[in-house]
């Protein structure tokens, strides 16, 4: 997935430096990787029935990068925990309503 340069908005594929303006993208790449790692961990935890921990991972992933995948995982974990009001908010976020 391309990362848009915050300086010039050019999409850059897996590069630590923007091809157009030379901006350093390494920190943004690390944030994106950390969000993906938390998402993957949360999915595994939810599959093991550990909804509380999965929700924590989904929330952290969402804070790092507001992705629909993080909101969907948080929605499912909230349902698993019986937190239906919270699930409703995550559902809206997953649908783009944040």
Backbone as CSV, one residue per row, in Angstrom:
resi,resn,N_x,N_y,N_z,CA_x,CA_y,CA_z,C_x,C_y,C_z
1,UNK,0.842,-1.172,0.000,0.000,0.000,0.000,0.890,1.240,0.000
2,UNK,0.538,2.187,-0.832,1.328,3.404,-0.971,1.151,4.317,0.240
3,UNK,2.207,5.003,0.571,2.203,5.984,1.648,2.349,7.347,0.992
4,UNK,1.395,8.242,1.225,1.478,9.581,0.646,2.450,10.426,1.448
5,UNK,3.327,11.099,0.741,4.295,11.994,1.373,3.547,13.150,2.031
6,UNK,3.835,13.461,3.293,3.141,14.568,3.949,3.557,15.931,3.404
7,UNK,4.702,16.001,2.726,5.173,17.276,2.192,4.591,17.585,0.819
8,UNK,4.608,16.590,-0.082,4.167,16.862,-1.457,2.978,16.014,-1.900
9,UNK,2.533,15.078,-1.054,1.370,14.212,-1.287,1.587,13.141,-2.355
10,UNK,2.812,12.955,-2.825,3.075,11.927,-3.828,3.014,10.546,-3.177
11,UNK,2.306,9.573,-3.779,2.306,8.206,-3.268,3.685,7.563,-3.434
12,UNK,4.160,6.900,-2.394,5.463,6.230,-2.414,5.277,4.801,-1.934
13,UNK,5.757,3.855,-2.680,5.653,2.441,-2.332,6.881,2.004,-1.533
14,UNK,6.691,1.649,-0.265,7.732,1.036,0.569,9.091,1.701,0.455
15,UNK,9.104,3.014,0.471,10.356,3.747,0.392,10.501,4.604,1.645
16,UNK,11.728,4.735,2.119,11.978,5.578,3.286,12.205,7.039,2.910
17,UNK,12.250,7.310,1.605,12.464,8.666,1.112,11.497,8.929,-0.031
18,UNK,10.880,10.097,-0.027,9.955,10.450,-1.091,10.723,10.596,-2.412
19,UNK,10.211,9.954,-3.449,10.859,9.993,-4.763,10.776,11.379,-5.394
20,UNK,9.789,12.166,-5.015,9.636,13.492,-5.614,10.420,14.559,-4.864
21,UNK,10.205,14.666,-3.549,10.787,15.800,-2.813,11.910,15.407,-1.859
22,UNK,12.128,14.112,-1.661,13.212,13.665,-0.797,12.897,13.662,0.692
23,UNK,11.642,13.881,1.058,11.267,13.886,2.478,11.524,12.513,3.107
24,UNK,11.897,12.524,4.374,12.167,11.288,5.112,10.837,10.667,5.541
25,UNK,10.561,9.479,5.055,9.306,8.780,5.349,9.500,7.603,6.302
26,UNK,10.703,7.421,6.799,11.022,6.249,7.615,10.146,6.161,8.864
27,UNK,9.944,7.260,9.555,9.131,7.232,10.775,7.685,6.870,10.449
28,UNK,7.164,7.405,9.360,5.795,7.068,8.959,5.673,5.600,8.579
29,UNK,6.704,5.052,7.946,6.703,3.632,7.596,6.674,2.779,8.867
30,UNK,7.420,3.202,9.887,7.441,2.449,11.149,6.087,2.508,11.853
31,UNK,5.439,3.666,11.817,4.109,3.796,12.434,3.125,2.883,11.716
32,UNK,3.169,2.882,10.396,2.268,2.023,9.628,2.533,0.542,9.932
33,UNK,3.795,0.168,10.035,4.139,-1.227,10.349,3.672,-1.606,11.753
34,UNK,3.801,-0.688,12.703,3.346,-0.959,14.066,1.826,-1.129,14.105
35,UNK,1.104,-0.321,13.346,-0.352,-0.450,13.283,-0.740,-1.805,12.708
36,UNK,-0.054,-2.236,11.662,-0.333,-3.536,11.050,-0.010,-4.679,12.009
37,UNK,1.076,-4.543,12.745,1.466,-5.591,13.697,0.419,-5.722,14.802
38,UNK,-0.081,-4.602,15.311,-1.113,-4.646,16.353,-2.401,-5.256,15.806
39,UNK,-2.710,-4.954,14.574,-3.899,-5.510,13.939,-3.785,-7.030,13.817
40,UNK,-2.640,-7.498,13.363,-2.424,-8.942,13.226,-2.481,-9.633,14.591
41,UNK,-1.863,-9.029,15.585,-1.888,-9.601,16.939,-3.307,-9.640,17.470
42,UNK,-4.052,-8.568,17.260,-5.435,-8.516,17.724,-6.305,-9.573,17.066
43,UNK,-6.097,-9.823,15.797,-6.859,-10.869,15.106,-6.583,-12.241,15.724
44,UNK,-5.307,-12.509,15.977,-4.958,-13.795,16.593,-5.589,-13.929,17.977
45,UNK,-5.541,-12.862,18.754,-6.115,-12.892,20.102,-7.622,-13.110,20.058
46,UNK,-8.299,-12.470,19.124,-9.741,-12.651,19.027,-10.077,-14.088,18.639
47,UNK,-9.281,-14.673,17.758,-9.501,-16.068,17.379,-9.326,-17.005,18.574
48,UNK,-8.498,-16.602,19.523,-8.287,-17.409,20.723,-9.315,-17.105,21.806
49,UNK,-10.258,-16.199,21.509,-11.295,-15.858,22.475,-10.878,-14.836,23.513
50,UNK,-9.808,-14.130,23.252,-9.303,-13.136,24.201,-9.712,-11.736,23.723
51,UNK,-11.022,-11.461,23.845,-11.612,-10.244,23.314,-11.067,-8.958,23.902
52,UNK,-10.821,-8.943,25.195,-10.308,-7.725,25.828,-8.956,-7.320,25.286
53,UNK,-8.076,-8.294,25.154,-6.747,-8.007,24.606,-6.837,-7.645,23.127
54,UNK,-7.736,-8.317,22.412,-7.921,-8.008,20.990,-8.418,-6.582,20.812
55,UNK,-9.341,-6.168,21.679,-9.851,-4.803,21.615,-8.739,-3.797,21.898
56,UNK,-7.878,-4.117,22.838,-6.742,-3.237,23.126,-5.826,-3.087,21.921
57,UNK,-5.546,-4.187,21.241,-4.696,-4.135,20.049,-5.368,-3.352,18.930
58,UNK,-6.669,-3.574,18.747,-7.408,-2.859,17.707,-7.421,-1.363,17.985
59,UNK,-7.607,-1.005,19.244,-7.627,0.403,19.617,-6.274,1.051,19.378
60,UNK,-5.205,0.359,19.740,-3.871,0.894,19.498,-3.611,1.041,17.998
61,UNK,-3.991,0.033,17.230,-3.830,0.120,15.779,-4.598,1.324,15.229
62,UNK,-5.820,1.538,15.712,-6.643,2.672,15.278,-5.984,3.994,15.620
63,UNK,-5.387,4.073,16.789,-4.711,5.321,17.188,-3.500,5.610,16.302
64,UNK,-2.832,4.559,15.861,-1.664,4.739,14.998,-2.065,5.074,13.558
65,UNK,-3.098,4.386,13.070,-3.575,4.609,11.704,-5.055,4.281,11.662
66,UNK,-5.859,5.261,11.448,-7.312,5.075,11.446,-7.747,4.299,10.210
67,UNK,-7.639,2.983,10.300,-7.983,2.126,9.168,-9.318,1.435,9.407
68,UNK,-10.058,1.165,8.341,-11.303,0.402,8.493,-11.058,-0.979,9.105
69,UNK,-9.915,-1.589,8.806,-9.609,-2.912,9.358,-9.492,-2.862,10.877
70,UNK,-8.882,-1.820,11.415,-8.769,-1.675,12.872,-10.142,-1.464,13.492
71,UNK,-10.984,-0.664,12.844,-12.334,-0.427,13.362,-13.164,-1.708,13.314
72,UNK,-13.010,-2.504,12.248,-13.755,-3.766,12.161,-13.337,-4.729,13.258
73,UNK,-12.030,-4.812,13.510,-11.560,-5.693,14.578,-12.087,-5.218,15.927
74,UNK,-12.064,-3.923,16.167,-12.589,-3.389,17.423,-14.087,-3.662,17.540
75,UNK,-14.805,-3.567,16.431,-16.233,-3.889,16.415,-16.462,-5.338,16.832
76,UNK,-15.731,-6.257,16.214,-15.903,-7.677,16.530,-15.511,-7.990,17.970
77,UNK,-14.418,-7.385,18.428,-13.992,-7.617,19.819,-15.019,-7.058,20.797
78,UNK,-15.600,-5.910,20.472,-16.627,-5.324,21.335,-17.862,-6.224,21.394
79,UNK,-18.252,-6.783,20.248,-19.373,-7.733,20.239,-19.057,-8.946,21.095
80,UNK,-17.835,-9.457,20.948,-17.413,-10.620,21.725,-17.538,-10.351,23.224
81,UNK,-17.240,-9.127,23.614,-17.276,-8.758,25.032,-18.669,-8.332,25.488
82,UNK,-19.613,-8.248,24.570,-20.961,-7.817,24.925,-21.082,-6.323,25.152
83,UNK,-20.163,-5.557,24.624,-20.183,-4.092,24.764,-20.845,-3.501,23.511
84,UNK,-22.157,-3.549,23.488,-22.887,-3.237,22.271,-22.880,-1.744,21.916
85,UNK,-22.890,-0.860,22.899,-22.795,0.578,22.598,-21.446,0.896,21.960
86,UNK,-20.411,0.297,22.503,-19.070,0.492,21.956,-18.989,-0.126,20.560
87,UNK,-19.599,-1.273,20.361,-19.604,-1.926,19.052,-20.286,-1.044,18.018
88,UNK,-21.358,-0.387,18.408,-22.069,0.501,17.486,-21.164,1.636,17.004
89,UNK,-20.384,2.202,17.916,-19.462,3.289,17.529,-18.374,2.778,16.592
90,UNK,-17.841,1.589,16.884,-16.804,1.024,16.011,-17.381,0.674,14.640
91,UNK,-18.627,0.232,14.612,-19.265,-0.078,13.330,-19.345,1.180,12.466
92,UNK,-19.734,2.294,13.090,-19.809,3.574,12.365,-18.424,3.988,11.856
93,UNK,-17.401,3.783,12.671,-16.039,4.122,12.247,-15.594,3.255,11.087
94,UNK,-15.943,1.971,11.131,-15.563,1.051,10.052,-16.263,1.419,8.757
95,UNK,-17.472,1.961,8.866,-18.237,2.350,7.679,-17.823,3.718,7.157
96,UNK,-16.895,4.358,7.838,-16.399,5.659,7.379,-16.966,6.839,8.117
97,UNK,-17.767,6.598,9.119,-18.379,7.689,9.870,-17.534,8.199,11.016
98,UNK,-16.443,7.490,11.329,-15.537,7.814,12.449,-16.328,8.420,13.564
